[in-house]
Amino acid sequence: MKKIIIGAALTALVFSLCSCGSRLVGYGLVLWAEEDTPFQTGQIIDIIQKSQIQESYLVRLGRKEAAEIPQYRVRFFELREAAEEAAGAYGEYVNRFGYSERDGLPIREAADQQARIIYKLRSGQLVKIVDQSSEPEEISSYRAFWYQVLTEDGTQGFCYGHFLPTFASKGDPAVEAAELAARDPLLDKLLGETWRPEYFRDMVRSGRIDLLRFKEEYGFFPDRENKEFRLVTTRYQETFRYEQAENVGAYRYRFPDTDLRIQMQSEERIALTYYRGSQLLSAVYVLFEEPIDEIIAAEQERRGELYERFRKRGTVLTSNAYGSIELLEDMRFRWRDSGRLEERIFLRPVAGAGSIDFPYFLSPELASKYQGVVTFRFDEYSEKEGTSFLYTFEPTGVRLVWLRPGEIVDLEALREPFSPLVLYFTYSGPL
């Protein structure tokens, strides 16, 4: 941009500089040196003239040489000691650059969100980092440093760092910034992982695993090679095929040819929005590192242990009014002569065989009075259906209190029925 001023055309100037001892007007710290110039970033230079017209400094290079450098690339000092002190502090920024992750990222007059905007960066635009705040600042949900930056066309101001990644340049910072901007580590993360429904994590943390909703096949499965996403929920499965991914800012991605939108809320949490028919749906998925098969096996073991507590007291439960229940292997049962229960509490006519399960938990209110909830799932029921009872073991048998479906919410039995149906069975041996 600026050329070294040497040669015959400047003979008179050089003679004047030499003859008068090249009197200095000050010293400069080079903030950002251009390529193909004799200056280096972080260098202290001797300034012999300041041009207001050209907005440049004339810098002494040697006894008979001088060069120009734009004023915006230099920090001026009257005393060399001050320049040297600033150069020491600037050492950590000599090779430090940044680039904008979004269009319109503002540069402000001061390190303050309310300060006047003096420039807006383009997506991918390179800046020189010349300083930063001593502590990060929280703005909305973000926490980042303020950076004092310098653009290649001469604007200097302050930029909040959340959308301004910085890097230490090892060569050409413009090339490196372009390469970094082209790379998208969050997109790589999104496309390279298997994502599970957020409720998987909630269930594990609460210790309440719903085996009907906690399955290996449920999740959001990116297939980068085939350029598609497979979404499998408890109710349906969708496949989204795309040609490219587009970063539309604020960690949001769209996939042309689909109605799928994804926001990376963090490196471990994503939010999906998509249409199913005319209905706009949204869901949150997370990285889930725990082995799903082991969690399922542990929950099945827990339920099996509860079943064995029933069987160790006897393999047959008998009631004069409600027949007999034979407790079989593998958590199976056979209920004979149930009387009018089929009309009152069974969901449909049944043959009497089925499986026993323990998917539900007691509320704190019920935990002091009952030992658990047992569910009878007849073979005529679907896997989501069941006839459930609060139970309490007694010296010679077990007391069952029928729970209406509305009394179980989010895997928890909330309260006793207002007008309870109580079934008492005594234990005996095999039929």
VEXDREN-2710 file (C-alpha; in Angstrom, 1 decimal):
% VEXDREN-2710
k/r/px/py/pz
1/MET/0.0/0.0/0.0
2/LYS/2.7/2.5/1.0
3/LYS/6.2/2.3/-0.5
4/ILE/9.6/2.9/0.8
5/ILE/10.7/6.4/0.0
6/ILE/14.2/6.1/-1.3
7/GLY/16.2/7.0/-4.5
8/ALA/17.3/10.1/-6.5
9/ALA/13.9/11.8/-6.3
10/LEU/14.4/12.1/-2.5
11/THR/18.1/13.1/-2.5
12/ALA/17.3/16.5/-1.1
13/LEU/15.1/15.1/1.7
14/VAL/17.8/12.5/2.6
15/PHE/20.5/15.1/2.6
16/SER/18.3/17.3/4.8
17/LEU/17.7/14.4/7.2
18/CYS/21.3/13.5/7.4
19/SER/22.5/17.1/7.7
20/CYS/20.2/18.0/10.5
21/GLY/20.7/14.8/12.4
22/SER/17.3/13.4/11.4
23/ARG/15.5/15.0/14.2
24/LEU/12.7/12.9/15.6
25/VAL/9.2/14.0/16.4
26/GLY/8.3/10.9/18.4
27/TYR/8.2/7.1/18.5
28/GLY/5.7/4.6/17.3
29/LEU/4.7/1.1/18.3
30/VAL/3.6/-0.8/15.1
31/LEU/0.3/-2.4/15.9
32/TRP/-0.2/-4.2/12.6
33/ALA/2.5/-4.3/10.0
34/GLU/1.6/-4.7/6.3
35/GLU/3.2/-7.4/4.2
36/ASP/6.1/-6.3/1.9
37/THR/7.1/-3.4/4.2
38/PRO/10.2/-3.1/6.3
39/PHE/8.2/-3.0/9.5
40/GLN/7.2/-5.7/12.0
41/THR/4.3/-5.9/14.3
42/GLY/5.3/-4.9/17.8
43/GLN/8.4/-3.0/16.6
44/ILE/9.3/0.5/18.0
45/ILE/10.0/2.9/15.1
46/ASP/11.5/6.4/15.0
47/ILE/9.1/8.9/13.6
48/ILE/10.6/11.9/11.8
49/GLN/7.5/13.5/10.2
50/LYS/3.7/13.4/10.5
51/SER/1.7/13.9/7.4
52/GLN/-1.9/15.2/8.0
53/ILE/-2.7/15.0/4.3
54/GLN/-1.6/11.4/3.8
55/GLU/-2.5/10.4/7.3
56/SER/0.8/8.7/7.6
57/TYR/4.1/8.8/9.5
58/LEU/7.5/9.1/7.8
59/VAL/9.8/6.7/9.6
60/ARG/13.6/6.6/9.7
61/LEU/14.9/3.3/8.5
62/GLY/18.6/4.1/8.3
63/ARG/21.0/7.0/7.6
64/LYS/19.7/7.5/4.1
65/GLU/16.4/5.7/4.0
66/ALA/12.9/6.5/5.2
67/ALA/9.5/4.9/4.7
68/GLU/5.8/5.7/5.2
69/ILE/3.4/3.8/7.4
70/PRO/-0.3/4.6/7.9
71/GLN/-1.0/6.3/11.2
72/TYR/-3.8/3.9/12.1
73/ARG/-1.3/1.1/12.2
74/VAL/0.9/2.8/14.8
75/ARG/0.5/4.0/18.4
76/PHE/2.4/7.3/18.8
77/PHE/4.5/8.2/21.8
78/GLU/6.6/11.3/22.5
79/LEU/9.0/9.5/24.7
80/ARG/10.9/6.3/23.8
81/GLU/10.5/5.0/27.4
82/ALA/6.7/5.1/27.0
83/ALA/6.9/3.3/23.7
84/GLU/9.1/0.6/25.2
85/GLU/6.7/0.1/28.1
86/ALA/3.8/-0.2/25.7
87/ALA/5.8/-2.7/23.5
88/GLY/6.3/-4.9/26.5
89/ALA/2.6/-5.0/27.3
90/TYR/1.8/-5.5/23.6
91/GLY/3.9/-8.6/23.3
92/GLU/1.1/-11.0/24.0
93/TYR/-1.0/-9.5/21.2
94/VAL/1.7/-9.3/18.4
95/ASN/0.4/-12.5/16.7
96/ARG/-3.1/-12.4/17.9
97/PHE/-6.0/-11.9/15.5
98/GLY/-9.7/-12.5/15.4
99/TYR/-12.5/-12.9/12.9
100/SER/-16.3/-12.3/13.0
101/GLU/-18.6/-15.2/13.1
102/ARG/-21.6/-13.2/11.9
103/ASP/-22.5/-10.3/9.6
104/GLY/-23.0/-7.0/11.3
105/LEU/-21.0/-7.7/14.4
106/PRO/-20.6/-4.2/15.9
107/ILE/-17.4/-2.4/16.8
108/ARG/-18.1/0.3/19.4
109/GLU/-16.5/3.5/20.6
110/ALA/-16.0/2.0/24.1
111/ALA/-16.1/-1.4/25.8
112/ASP/-19.8/-0.9/26.6
113/GLN/-22.9/-2.4/25.1
114/GLN/-24.5/1.0/25.0
115/ALA/-21.6/2.7/23.3
116/ARG/-22.0/4.1/19.8
117/ILE/-21.5/1.7/17.0
118/ILE/-18.7/2.9/14.6
119/TYR/-18.3/-0.1/12.3
120/LYS/-20.0/-3.4/11.5
121/LEU/-17.9/-6.4/10.6
122/ARG/-18.7/-8.8/7.8
123/SER/-18.9/-12.5/8.5
124/GLY/-15.4/-13.9/8.4
125/GLN/-13.7/-10.5/8.4
126/LEU/-10.2/-10.4/9.9
127/VAL/-9.3/-8.0/12.7
128/LYS/-6.1/-7.4/14.7
129/ILE/-6.5/-7.8/18.5
130/VAL/-4.6/-4.9/20.2
131/ASP/-5.9/-5.3/23.7
132/GLN/-8.6/-7.0/25.8
133/SER/-10.6/-6.3/29.0
134/SER/-9.1/-7.6/32.2
135/GLU/-12.3/-9.7/33.0
136/PRO/-15.0/-11.2/30.9
137/GLU/-18.4/-9.5/31.0
138/GLU/-21.9/-11.1/31.1
139/ILE/-24.3/-9.8/28.5
140/SER/-27.6/-11.6/28.2
141/SER/-26.8/-15.3/28.5
142/TYR/-23.2/-14.8/27.2
143/ARG/-19.9/-14.3/29.0
144/ALA/-16.9/-13.0/27.1
145/PHE/-14.1/-10.5/27.0
146/TRP/-14.2/-7.1/25.3
147/TYR/-11.5/-6.8/22.6
148/GLN/-9.9/-3.6/21.3
149/VAL/-9.6/-4.3/17.6
150/LEU/-8.1/-2.8/14.4
151/THR/-9.5/-3.5/11.0
152/GLU/-7.5/-3.6/7.8
153/ASP/-9.1/-0.4/6.5
154/GLY/-8.2/1.6/9.7
155/THR/-11.2/1.4/12.1
156/GLN/-10.2/1.0/15.7
157/GLY/-12.7/0.3/18.5
158/PHE/-14.1/-2.3/20.8
159/CYS/-15.9/-5.6/20.0
160/TYR/-17.6/-8.0/22.4
161/GLY/-15.9/-11.4/22.0
162/HIS/-18.8/-13.9/22.0
163/PHE/-19.0/-13.9/18.2
164/LEU/-15.3/-13.0/17.7
165/PRO/-13.0/-16.1/17.9
166/THR/-9.4/-15.2/18.4
167/PHE/-6.3/-17.1/17.3
168/ALA/-2.5/-16.8/17.3
169/SER/-1.3/-16.5/13.7
170/LYS/1.6/-18.7/12.6
171/GLY/1.7/-17.3/9.0
172/ASP/-0.7/-15.3/7.0
173/PRO/-3.6/-14.3/9.3
174/ALA/-6.0/-13.6/6.5
175/VAL/-5.6/-17.2/5.1
176/GLU/-5.8/-18.7/8.6
177/ALA/-8.9/-16.6/9.4
178/ALA/-10.6/-17.8/6.2
179/GLU/-9.8/-21.4/7.0
180/LEU/-11.1/-21.1/10.6
181/ALA/-14.2/-19.3/9.4
182/ALA/-14.8/-22.1/6.9
183/ARG/-14.5/-24.7/9.6
184/ASP/-17.4/-25.0/12.0
185/PRO/-16.6/-27.1/15.0
186/LEU/-20.1/-26.8/16.3
187/LEU/-21.5/-28.1/13.1
188/ASP/-18.9/-30.9/13.2
189/LYS/-20.1/-31.7/16.7
190/LEU/-23.8/-31.6/15.6
191/LEU/-23.2/-34.0/12.6
192/GLY/-20.8/-36.3/14.4
193/GLU/-22.8/-37.3/17.4
194/THR/-25.9/-39.3/18.4
195/TRP/-28.4/-37.1/20.3
196/ARG/-30.9/-38.4/22.8
197/PRO/-34.1/-36.9/24.1
198/GLU/-33.5/-34.6/27.0
199/TYR/-35.9/-36.6/29.1
200/PHE/-33.3/-39.5/29.0
201/ARG/-31.0/-37.4/31.3
202/ASP/-33.9/-36.3/33.4
203/MET/-35.0/-39.9/34.0
204/VAL/-31.5/-41.0/35.0
205/ARG/-31.1/-38.0/37.4
206/SER/-34.4/-38.7/39.1
207/GLY/-33.9/-42.5/39.2
208/ARG/-37.2/-43.1/37.4
209/ILE/-36.8/-44.9/34.2
210/ASP/-39.8/-45.3/31.9
211/LEU/-38.9/-48.3/29.8
212/LEU/-41.6/-47.5/27.3
213/ARG/-39.8/-44.2/26.5
214/PHE/-36.2/-45.0/27.3
215/LYS/-35.1/-47.1/24.4
216/GLU/-32.0/-47.5/22.2
217/GLU/-33.9/-46.6/19.1
218/TYR/-35.2/-43.2/20.3
219/GLY/-33.1/-40.2/19.4
220/PHE/-31.8/-37.9/16.7
221/PHE/-29.3/-39.6/14.4
222/PRO/-27.2/-37.6/11.9
223/ASP/-25.8/-39.4/8.9
224/ARG/-23.2/-37.0/7.5
225/GLU/-22.1/-39.4/4.7
226/ASN/-25.6/-39.8/3.3
227/LYS/-26.6/-36.2/4.2
228/GLU/-29.6/-37.1/6.2
229/PHE/-31.0/-37.0/9.7
230/ARG/-33.2/-39.7/11.2
231/LEU/-35.5/-38.7/14.1
232/VAL/-37.2/-41.5/16.0
233/THR/-39.6/-40.7/18.8
234/THR/-42.1/-42.7/20.8
235/ARG/-44.8/-41.8/18.3
236/TYR/-43.2/-41.5/14.9
237/GLN/-40.1/-41.5/12.8
238/GLU/-39.0/-38.8/10.4
239/THR/-36.1/-38.6/7.9
240/PHE/-34.7/-35.3/6.7
241/ARG/-32.5/-35.3/3.6
242/TYR/-30.4/-32.3/2.7
243/GLU/-27.7/-31.1/0.3
244/GLN/-25.9/-28.6/2.5
245/ALA/-25.9/-27.1/6.0
246/GLU/-26.1/-23.3/6.4
247/ASN/-25.1/-21.4/9.4
248/VAL/-27.6/-18.6/9.8
249/GLY/-26.1/-17.0/12.9
250/ALA/-26.4/-17.4/16.6
251/TYR/-25.4/-21.0/16.4
252/ARG/-28.4/-21.7/14.2
253/TYR/-28.4/-24.0/11.2
254/ARG/-30.8/-24.6/8.4
255/PHE/-30.8/-27.4/5.9
256/PRO/-32.2/-26.4/2.5
257/ASP/-34.8/-28.8/1.0
258/THR/-36.0/-29.6/4.5
259/ASP/-38.0/-27.6/7.1
260/LEU/-35.6/-28.6/9.8
261/ARG/-33.9/-25.9/11.9
262/ILE/-31.3/-26.7/14.6
263/GLN/-29.9/-24.4/17.3
264/MET/-26.8/-25.5/19.2
265/GLN/-27.7/-24.3/22.7
266/SER/-24.4/-25.7/23.9
267/GLU/-21.9/-28.3/22.8
268/GLU/-24.1/-30.9/24.6
269/ARG/-27.6/-29.6/23.9
270/ILE/-29.5/-28.9/20.7
271/ALA/-33.0/-27.6/20.0
272/LEU/-34.9/-28.9/16.9
273/THR/-37.9/-27.2/15.1
274/TYR/-39.6/-28.9/12.2
275/TYR/-43.0/-29.4/10.7
276/ARG/-45.0/-32.5/10.8
277/GLY/-47.9/-31.9/8.4
278/SER/-49.0/-28.4/9.2
279/GLN/-48.0/-28.6/12.9
280/LEU/-44.7/-26.9/14.0
281/LEU/-42.9/-29.1/16.5
282/SER/-39.9/-28.5/18.7
283/ALA/-37.8/-30.7/20.9
284/VAL/-34.6/-30.7/22.8
285/TYR/-31.9/-33.4/22.5
286/VAL/-28.7/-33.9/24.4
287/LEU/-25.5/-35.8/24.3
288/PHE/-26.0/-38.8/26.5
289/GLU/-22.8/-40.7/27.3
290/GLU/-24.2/-43.4/29.7
291/PRO/-24.6/-46.8/28.1
292/ILE/-28.3/-47.1/27.5
293/ASP/-28.4/-50.9/27.5
294/GLU/-26.9/-50.9/31.0
295/ILE/-29.4/-48.4/32.3
296/ILE/-32.2/-50.5/30.9
297/ALA/-30.8/-53.7/32.4
298/ALA/-30.5/-52.0/35.8
299/GLU/-34.1/-50.9/35.7
300/GLN/-35.3/-54.4/34.6
301/GLU/-33.3/-55.8/37.5
302/ARG/-34.9/-53.4/39.9
303/ARG/-38.4/-54.4/38.8
304/GLY/-37.4/-58.1/38.9
305/GLU/-36.4/-57.7/42.5
306/LEU/-39.7/-56.2/43.4
307/TYR/-41.5/-59.1/41.8
308/GLU/-39.4/-61.6/43.7
309/ARG/-40.5/-59.9/46.9
310/PHE/-44.0/-61.0/46.0
311/ARG/-43.1/-64.6/45.0
312/LYS/-40.9/-65.3/48.1
313/ARG/-44.0/-65.1/50.3
314/GLY/-45.8/-67.6/48.1
315/THR/-46.5/-68.3/44.5
316/VAL/-50.3/-68.0/44.7
317/LEU/-52.5/-65.2/46.0
318/THR/-56.0/-66.2/46.9
319/SER/-59.2/-64.2/47.6
320/ASN/-62.7/-65.4/48.3
321/ALA/-64.2/-62.6/46.2
322/TYR/-61.6/-62.0/43.5
323/GLY/-60.2/-65.4/42.7
324/SER/-56.6/-66.5/42.7
325/ILE/-53.4/-65.1/41.1
326/GLU/-50.6/-67.5/40.3
327/LEU/-47.2/-65.8/40.2
328/LEU/-45.2/-67.5/37.4
329/GLU/-41.6/-67.3/36.3
330/ASP/-40.4/-64.4/34.2
331/MET/-42.8/-62.0/35.9
332/ARG/-45.8/-63.7/34.4
333/PHE/-49.2/-64.3/36.1
334/ARG/-52.4/-66.1/35.6
335/TRP/-55.6/-64.6/37.3
336/ARG/-58.5/-67.0/37.7
337/ASP/-62.1/-66.3/38.7
338/SER/-61.7/-62.6/39.1
339/GLY/-65.4/-62.2/39.6
340/ARG/-66.8/-58.8/38.7
341/LEU/-63.4/-57.1/38.5
342/GLU/-63.4/-57.6/34.8
343/GLU/-66.4/-55.4/34.5
344/ARG/-65.2/-52.8/37.0
345/ILE/-61.5/-52.3/36.6
346/PHE/-60.1/-54.4/33.7
347/LEU/-59.8/-52.4/30.5
348/ARG/-61.4/-55.0/28.3
349/PRO/-62.5/-58.7/28.5
350/VAL/-59.4/-60.8/29.3
351/ALA/-58.5/-64.5/29.4
352/GLY/-56.6/-64.0/32.6
353/ALA/-52.9/-64.3/31.7
354/GLY/-50.3/-61.5/31.4
355/SER/-47.2/-59.9/32.9
356/ILE/-46.6/-58.1/36.1
357/ASP/-44.6/-54.8/36.1
358/PHE/-43.4/-52.1/38.5
359/PRO/-43.1/-48.9/36.4
360/TYR/-44.6/-46.5/38.9
361/PHE/-43.4/-44.8/42.1
362/LEU/-45.1/-43.6/45.2
363/SER/-45.6/-39.9/46.0
364/PRO/-44.1/-38.8/49.4
365/GLU/-47.6/-38.7/50.7
366/LEU/-48.2/-42.4/49.9
367/ALA/-44.7/-43.7/50.7
368/SER/-45.5/-43.7/54.4
369/LYS/-48.5/-45.9/54.0
370/TYR/-47.7/-48.2/51.0
371/GLN/-44.8/-50.2/49.8
372/GLY/-45.2/-49.7/46.1
373/VAL/-47.3/-49.8/43.0
374/VAL/-47.8/-53.1/41.1
375/THR/-49.2/-53.2/37.6
376/PHE/-51.0/-56.1/35.9
377/ARG/-50.7/-56.0/32.1
378/PHE/-53.0/-58.6/30.6
379/ASP/-52.1/-60.1/27.3
380/GLU/-55.0/-58.3/25.7
381/TYR/-53.6/-54.9/26.8
382/SER/-51.1/-52.8/24.8
383/GLU/-47.6/-52.3/26.3
384/LYS/-48.7/-48.9/27.5
385/GLU/-51.8/-50.1/29.3
386/GLY/-52.1/-51.7/32.7
387/THR/-54.3/-52.2/35.8
388/SER/-52.4/-50.8/38.8
389/PHE/-52.7/-51.1/42.5
390/LEU/-51.1/-49.6/45.6
391/TYR/-49.8/-52.6/47.6
392/THR/-48.9/-53.3/51.2
393/PHE/-47.6/-56.6/52.5
394/GLU/-49.3/-58.0/55.6
395/PRO/-48.4/-61.0/57.8
396/THR/-50.5/-63.5/55.8
397/GLY/-51.0/-61.7/52.5
398/VAL/-51.0/-58.5/50.5
399/ARG/-53.5/-55.6/50.4
400/LEU/-54.2/-54.1/46.9
401/VAL/-55.9/-50.7/46.4
402/TRP/-57.0/-50.0/42.9
403/LEU/-55.6/-46.9/41.2
404/ARG/-57.6/-45.1/38.6
405/PRO/-55.5/-43.9/35.6
406/GLY/-55.8/-40.3/36.5
407/GLU/-54.2/-40.9/39.9
408/ILE/-50.9/-41.7/38.2
409/VAL/-49.0/-38.7/36.7
410/ASP/-45.4/-38.8/35.3
411/LEU/-44.8/-42.3/36.7
412/GLU/-45.9/-41.3/40.2
413/ALA/-49.0/-42.4/42.1
414/LEU/-50.2/-39.1/43.6
415/ARG/-53.0/-40.0/46.0
416/GLU/-55.3/-42.6/47.3
417/PRO/-58.7/-43.0/45.6
418/PHE/-61.5/-41.1/47.1
419/SER/-63.6/-44.2/47.4
420/PRO/-61.1/-47.0/47.3
421/LEU/-61.6/-50.5/46.0
422/VAL/-59.5/-52.7/48.3
423/LEU/-58.6/-56.3/47.4
424/TYR/-57.1/-58.5/50.0
425/PHE/-55.2/-61.7/49.0
426/THR/-53.7/-64.4/51.2
427/TYR/-50.5/-66.3/50.2
428/SER/-50.4/-70.0/49.6
429/GLY/-48.3/-72.5/47.7
430/PRO/-48.7/-73.7/44.2
431/LEU/-52.2/-74.5/42.9
END
